[in-house]
Amino acid sequence: NFLVVRNVEAVNALQRFAAGEARETGTVLWGAPASVRTHLLRAAVLAAQSCRQALLLPDWRAIPAEPPGPGALVAADDVDDADAAAQGRLFTLYNRLRETGGHLVVATAVPPGRLRLREDLRTRLGWGLVYEVLPLADAEKPAALARYARERGFALADDVIAHLLTHGRRDMGSLVATLAALDRYSLAQKRPITVPLLREWVQRTLPRPFV
């Protein structure tokens, strides 16, 4: 359910990695947390699991001491601040995947050249593809919210979307979480999602209601 928009090349590359068709061993996705890097990593792992071993590492602490089997896909999130031991494990993991035809996808807040990692590891990460994952612009968020609502099985009126975007947090993670909670509240109340229902839900659940 990712709205591709300005990230076409990055998504296409991830699809190749998930299918085992990429010639490169690694790719780096970097950008602000609101750019849903984690969402893309999860999607790549889910897509790859239909054809080979695929692992999602939530952060550098989860980097295994023993590399996975040949041809695996490994997605590692938030490796920016890996300590010395984890950097060593990641270095070994990259080399193992390169030797066995596997792939490594990592997510970071900054591009490889600015990572505070040991030089040989930064160099290897930079050998592959590097994409900045761009967050949705404000003008693109209404379409993303409407699409998310359709996928959950309900319609979201334009005035509800406008209210969501006018008040409260505007990052997509918060907006999607709000929609999911609002959907549950709507089902419990057996009422459609409207601006009055949204205001009612906010008053019941948040310490400070929307203005």
C-alpha positions as a LaTeX table, in Angstrom:
\begin{tabular}{lrrr}
\hline
Residue & $x$ (\AA) & $y$ (\AA) & $z$ (\AA) \\
\hline
Asn1 & 0.00 & 0.00 & 0.00 \\
Phe2 & 3.00 & 2.30 & $-0.54$ \\
Leu3 & 2.20 & 5.33 & $-2.70$ \\
Val4 & 5.25 & 5.33 & $-4.96$ \\
Val5 & 5.11 & 8.90 & $-6.35$ \\
Arg6 & 8.75 & 10.14 & $-6.25$ \\
Asn7 & 10.28 & 6.80 & $-5.26$ \\
Val8 & 9.76 & 4.83 & $-8.46$ \\
Glu9 & 13.42 & 3.88 & $-8.94$ \\
Ala10 & 13.86 & 2.78 & $-5.33$ \\
Val11 & 10.73 & 0.62 & $-5.41$ \\
Asn12 & 11.71 & $-0.96$ & $-8.73$ \\
Ala13 & 15.13 & $-1.78$ & $-7.32$ \\
Leu14 & 13.61 & $-3.37$ & $-4.22$ \\
Gln15 & 11.38 & $-5.51$ & $-6.41$ \\
Arg16 & 14.45 & $-6.80$ & $-8.24$ \\
Phe17 & 16.23 & $-7.49$ & $-4.96$ \\
Ala18 & 13.22 & $-9.31$ & $-3.56$ \\
Ala19 & 13.01 & $-11.48$ & $-6.68$ \\
Gly20 & 16.74 & $-12.25$ & $-6.56$ \\
Glu21 & 17.32 & $-10.53$ & $-9.92$ \\
Ala22 & 19.63 & $-7.70$ & $-8.83$ \\
Arg23 & 23.25 & $-7.88$ & $-9.96$ \\
Glu24 & 24.40 & $-5.76$ & $-7.04$ \\
Thr25 & 24.83 & $-7.31$ & $-3.61$ \\
Gly26 & 23.52 & $-4.38$ & $-1.61$ \\
Thr27 & 21.33 & $-1.33$ & $-1.66$ \\
Val28 & 20.98 & 1.51 & 0.81 \\
Leu29 & 17.73 & 3.35 & 1.47 \\
Trp30 & 18.27 & 6.60 & 3.33 \\
Gly31 & 16.09 & 9.46 & 4.43 \\
Ala32 & 14.12 & 10.88 & 7.32 \\
Pro33 & 12.06 & 8.45 & 9.44 \\
Ala34 & 8.85 & 9.86 & 7.94 \\
Ser35 & 9.96 & 8.50 & 4.56 \\
Val36 & 8.73 & 5.04 & 5.65 \\
Arg37 & 12.00 & 3.25 & 5.03 \\
Thr38 & 10.90 & 0.52 & 7.45 \\
His39 & 7.68 & 0.01 & 5.49 \\
Leu40 & 9.69 & $-0.66$ & 2.34 \\
Leu41 & 12.06 & $-3.08$ & 4.09 \\
Arg42 & 9.14 & $-5.11$ & 5.39 \\
Ala43 & 7.53 & $-5.19$ & 1.96 \\
Ala44 & 10.76 & $-6.40$ & 0.34 \\
Val45 & 11.16 & $-9.21$ & 2.88 \\
Leu46 & 7.54 & $-10.31$ & 2.51 \\
Ala47 & 7.90 & $-10.38$ & $-1.28$ \\
Ala48 & 11.15 & $-12.36$ & $-1.08$ \\
Gln49 & 9.83 & $-14.98$ & 1.33 \\
Ser50 & 7.82 & $-16.62$ & $-1.44$ \\
Cys51 & 11.01 & $-17.70$ & $-3.21$ \\
Arg52 & 13.91 & $-17.75$ & $-0.73$ \\
Gln53 & 15.08 & $-17.15$ & 2.81 \\
Ala54 & 14.46 & $-13.54$ & 3.83 \\
Leu55 & 15.17 & $-11.87$ & 7.16 \\
Leu56 & 14.14 & $-8.50$ & 8.57 \\
Leu57 & 16.51 & $-7.12$ & 11.21 \\
Pro58 & 14.80 & $-4.28$ & 13.14 \\
Asp59 & 18.10 & $-2.57$ & 13.98 \\
Trp60 & 21.86 & $-3.13$ & 14.23 \\
Arg61 & 21.49 & $-5.07$ & 17.49 \\
Ala62 & 19.78 & $-7.89$ & 15.58 \\
Ile63 & 22.62 & $-8.47$ & 13.11 \\
Pro64 & 23.39 & $-12.20$ & 13.54 \\
Ala65 & 26.79 & $-13.60$ & 14.32 \\
Glu66 & 26.13 & $-16.49$ & 11.92 \\
Pro67 & 25.26 & $-15.46$ & 8.35 \\
Pro68 & 22.08 & $-16.91$ & 6.79 \\
Gly69 & 22.02 & $-19.58$ & 4.13 \\
Pro70 & 23.12 & $-19.08$ & 0.50 \\
Gly71 & 21.10 & $-16.71$ & $-1.64$ \\
Ala72 & 19.23 & $-15.10$ & 1.25 \\
Leu73 & 17.83 & $-11.57$ & 1.36 \\
Val74 & 18.59 & $-9.66$ & 4.54 \\
Ala75 & 17.00 & $-6.28$ & 5.30 \\
Ala76 & 18.59 & $-4.33$ & 8.17 \\
Asp77 & 16.97 & $-1.21$ & 9.57 \\
Asp78 & 18.68 & 1.66 & 11.42 \\
Val79 & 22.31 & 0.60 & 11.08 \\
Asp80 & 23.61 & 4.16 & 11.46 \\
Asp81 & 24.85 & 3.83 & 15.02 \\
Ala82 & 26.06 & 0.22 & 14.99 \\
Asp83 & 28.74 & $-0.43$ & 17.59 \\
Ala84 & 32.10 & $-1.99$ & 16.71 \\
Ala85 & 30.92 & $-5.57$ & 17.25 \\
Ala86 & 27.80 & $-5.07$ & 15.13 \\
Gln87 & 29.84 & $-3.42$ & 12.37 \\
Gly88 & 32.04 & $-6.47$ & 12.28 \\
Arg89 & 29.01 & $-8.76$ & 11.99 \\
Leu90 & 27.54 & $-6.59$ & 9.23 \\
Phe91 & 30.84 & $-6.65$ & 7.34 \\
Thr92 & 30.91 & $-10.46$ & 7.56 \\
Leu93 & 27.25 & $-10.64$ & 6.55 \\
Tyr94 & 27.82 & $-8.50$ & 3.45 \\
Asn95 & 30.77 & $-10.61$ & 2.33 \\
Arg96 & 28.87 & $-13.85$ & 2.91 \\
Leu97 & 25.88 & $-12.65$ & 0.89 \\
Arg98 & 28.16 & $-11.46$ & $-1.90$ \\
Glu99 & 29.86 & $-14.87$ & $-2.06$ \\
Thr100 & 26.59 & $-16.84$ & $-2.13$ \\
Gly101 & 24.47 & $-14.66$ & $-4.42$ \\
Gly102 & 22.46 & $-13.14$ & $-1.59$ \\
His103 & 21.36 & $-9.55$ & $-1.15$ \\
Leu104 & 21.52 & $-6.97$ & 1.63 \\
Val105 & 19.18 & $-3.99$ & 1.96 \\
Val106 & 19.94 & $-1.49$ & 4.72 \\
Ala107 & 18.09 & 1.60 & 5.88 \\
Thr108 & 19.88 & 4.63 & 7.29 \\
Ala109 & 19.16 & 8.24 & 8.12 \\
Val110 & 22.03 & 9.55 & 5.97 \\
Pro111 & 23.78 & 8.44 & 2.75 \\
Pro112 & 26.71 & 5.97 & 3.02 \\
Gly113 & 29.34 & 8.69 & 2.75 \\
Arg114 & 28.10 & 10.29 & 5.97 \\
Leu115 & 27.69 & 7.11 & 8.01 \\
Arg116 & 29.85 & 6.92 & 11.12 \\
Leu117 & 30.92 & 3.37 & 10.35 \\
Arg118 & 34.33 & 1.85 & 9.76 \\
Glu119 & 35.71 & 2.66 & 6.33 \\
Asp120 & 35.73 & $-0.84$ & 4.83 \\
Leu121 & 32.05 & $-1.31$ & 5.75 \\
Arg122 & 31.02 & 2.11 & 4.41 \\
Thr123 & 32.87 & 1.33 & 1.19 \\
Arg124 & 31.03 & $-1.95$ & 0.70 \\
Leu125 & 27.66 & $-0.39$ & 1.36 \\
Gly126 & 28.51 & 2.29 & $-1.19$ \\
Trp127 & 29.33 & $-0.32$ & $-3.85$ \\
Gly128 & 25.65 & $-1.04$ & $-4.38$ \\
Leu129 & 22.63 & 1.08 & $-5.18$ \\
Val130 & 21.84 & 4.09 & $-3.03$ \\
Tyr131 & 18.42 & 5.77 & $-2.95$ \\
Glu132 & 17.05 & 8.64 & $-0.94$ \\
Val133 & 13.51 & 7.69 & 0.05 \\
Leu134 & 11.44 & 10.84 & $-0.27$ \\
Pro135 & 8.44 & 11.41 & 1.99 \\
Leu136 & 5.06 & 12.32 & 0.56 \\
Ala137 & 4.49 & 15.99 & $-0.05$ \\
Asp138 & 1.44 & 17.49 & 1.65 \\
Ala139 & $-0.39$ & 17.61 & $-1.67$ \\
Glu140 & 0.09 & 13.84 & $-2.09$ \\
Lys141 & $-1.17$ & 12.82 & 1.35 \\
Pro142 & $-4.94$ & 13.00 & 0.61 \\
Ala143 & $-4.60$ & 10.36 & $-2.12$ \\
Ala144 & $-2.52$ & 8.16 & 0.19 \\
Leu145 & $-5.09$ & 8.40 & 3.01 \\
Ala146 & $-7.99$ & 7.69 & 0.65 \\
Arg147 & $-6.17$ & 4.66 & $-0.73$ \\
Tyr148 & $-5.39$ & 3.34 & 2.74 \\
Ala149 & $-9.05$ & 3.69 & 3.72 \\
Arg150 & $-10.19$ & 1.80 & 0.62 \\
Glu151 & $-7.81$ & $-1.02$ & 1.44 \\
Arg152 & $-9.36$ & $-1.26$ & 4.91 \\
Gly153 & $-12.82$ & $-1.40$ & 3.35 \\
Phe154 & $-14.26$ & 2.02 & 4.04 \\
Ala155 & $-14.59$ & 5.34 & 2.25 \\
Leu156 & $-13.01$ & 8.50 & 3.59 \\
Ala157 & $-14.75$ & 11.74 & 2.71 \\
Asp158 & $-12.73$ & 14.74 & 1.58 \\
Asp159 & $-13.75$ & 16.81 & 4.61 \\
Val160 & $-12.49$ & 14.10 & 6.98 \\
Ile161 & $-9.16$ & 13.98 & 5.15 \\
Ala162 & $-8.91$ & 17.78 & 5.26 \\
His163 & $-9.62$ & 17.76 & 9.00 \\
Leu164 & $-6.96$ & 15.12 & 9.62 \\
Leu165 & $-4.38$ & 17.10 & 7.67 \\
Thr166 & $-5.29$ & 20.43 & 9.24 \\
His167 & $-5.05$ & 19.29 & 12.86 \\
Gly168 & $-2.59$ & 17.14 & 14.72 \\
Arg169 & 0.54 & 15.44 & 13.45 \\
Arg170 & 0.99 & 15.32 & 9.67 \\
Asp171 & 3.55 & 12.55 & 9.20 \\
Met172 & 2.16 & 9.48 & 7.44 \\
Gly173 & 2.92 & 7.12 & 10.30 \\
Ser174 & 0.75 & 9.13 & 12.69 \\
Leu175 & $-1.95$ & 9.69 & 10.08 \\
Val176 & $-2.22$ & 5.98 & 9.24 \\
Ala177 & $-2.29$ & 5.04 & 12.92 \\
Thr178 & $-5.09$ & 7.57 & 13.46 \\
Leu179 & $-7.09$ & 6.12 & 10.58 \\
Ala180 & $-6.70$ & 2.58 & 11.89 \\
Ala181 & $-7.89$ & 3.60 & 15.37 \\
Leu182 & $-10.72$ & 5.66 & 13.90 \\
Asp183 & $-11.82$ & 2.69 & 11.80 \\
Arg184 & $-12.02$ & 0.50 & 14.91 \\
Tyr185 & $-14.00$ & 3.18 & 16.75 \\
Ser186 & $-16.37$ & 3.57 & 13.81 \\
Leu187 & $-17.07$ & $-0.17$ & 13.75 \\
Ala188 & $-17.63$ & $-0.26$ & 17.51 \\
Gln189 & $-20.06$ & 2.67 & 17.29 \\
Lys190 & $-21.68$ & 1.31 & 14.11 \\
Arg191 & $-21.45$ & 4.76 & 12.56 \\
Pro192 & $-19.68$ & 5.96 & 9.39 \\
Ile193 & $-16.52$ & 8.01 & 9.68 \\
Thr194 & $-17.43$ & 11.68 & 9.57 \\
Val195 & $-15.89$ & 14.85 & 10.95 \\
Pro196 & $-18.23$ & 14.77 & 14.01 \\
Leu197 & $-17.23$ & 11.16 & 14.68 \\
Leu198 & $-13.56$ & 12.09 & 14.31 \\
Arg199 & $-13.94$ & 14.92 & 16.82 \\
Glu200 & $-15.79$ & 12.65 & 19.22 \\
Trp201 & $-13.07$ & 10.00 & 18.97 \\
Val202 & $-10.35$ & 12.59 & 19.58 \\
Gln203 & $-12.10$ & 13.94 & 22.66 \\
Arg204 & $-12.39$ & 10.42 & 24.08 \\
Thr205 & $-8.86$ & 9.28 & 23.34 \\
Leu206 & $-6.51$ & 12.26 & 23.29 \\
Pro207 & $-5.69$ & 14.63 & 26.16 \\
Arg208 & $-6.08$ & 17.65 & 23.88 \\
Pro209 & $-8.77$ & 17.63 & 21.15 \\
Phe210 & $-8.37$ & 18.94 & 17.63 \\
Val211 & $-9.19$ & 22.61 & 17.28 \\
\hline
\end{tabular}
